[in-house]
Amino acid sequence: MFKDLPADAASAHPAWLYKAITRAWPEQANAVFEANNTHPPMCLRVNQQQHSRDAYLAKLSAADIDATTCQYAPMGLRLSSPCGVEALPEFFAGAVSVQDEAAQLCTRLLELQPGQRVLDACAAPGGKSGAILETEPALQELVALDIDEGRLERVADNLQRLDLRAHYQVADAADPQAWWDSQAFDRILLDAPCSATGVLRRNPDIRLHRRASDIPELVSLQRRILDAMWQCLAPGGILVYATCSVLPEENEQQIADFLQRHDDAHSAALDVAWGIDRKVGRQLLPSNEGADGFFYAKLVKAAATGH
């Protein structure tokens, strides 16, 4: 830190973001700023359809790549230093994917079961789609949806490398009438468009391009997509809402507002060891467990009542 600079400049964060993080996380803010200015770890997700985590760790060791097991992601490994994917054993055969530990945590929350119909809304670039299919290969169907055709092609490329299958849908998640066939989904993962304030260390240009005025627009978009996705969820189904933001407006505040609008929804407690309890979800900060900044909430739709 540079003692003669204003605090926001010394932290290498724009003033609006410095204030927002300090307001939201007064006790953790300095640690968050510090974490945002470090190099992020390179984490892997082992494809459990091909290898156990320990077996792949042994392959890394044989290739002189030092790694340790992630604390919370059951198939996660953290490399001591980054390397090119071509150096990773069997990468092109689908043995492993590059994915931060925080992003790997969605699969357990979804409570996947054979025969379910699952939607990965805002699916690009496909890391979570891959994790879902590796975790439960006997789904009835996984629909990978994204508004950007080029980015959805990346999802297809990633799943092809993993030898996994999905139905691809180029569409706006906020407008189900334009694409949805009215067949309800048992599980929906909504990794919502957000400020990306939890992944500044991976995307430093966010500091230059993101503006305070973007936040209300993103909150409005998240709200529209959440309400739209709720229509598509089967009674008794689970919707996992995720962002890579550390701002409450996009996270617990967004979910609290959603619950006010939908009396057929409740927020399930997350029985996990990671993150900070926010009553209607849990928040990972980049300063906490070395993972990216991420928020997760688990929304359960009331079961249909018989007449």
Secondary structure, DSSP 8 states (H G I E B T S, - for coil): --TTS-HHHHTTS-HHHHHHHHHH-TTTHHHHHHHHTS----EEEE-TTT--HHHHHHHHHHTT--EEE-SS-TTEEEESS---GGGSTTGGGTSEEE--HHHHTHHHHHT--TT-EEEEET-TT-HHHHHHHHH-TT-SEEEEEES-HHHHHHHHHHHHHTT---EEEES-TT-GGGT--S--EEEEEEE-----TT-TTT-TTHHHH--TTHHHHHHHHHHHHHHHHHHHEEEEEEEEEEES---GGGTHHHHHHHHHH-TTEEE-----SSSEE-SSSEEE-TTTSSS--EEEEEEEE------
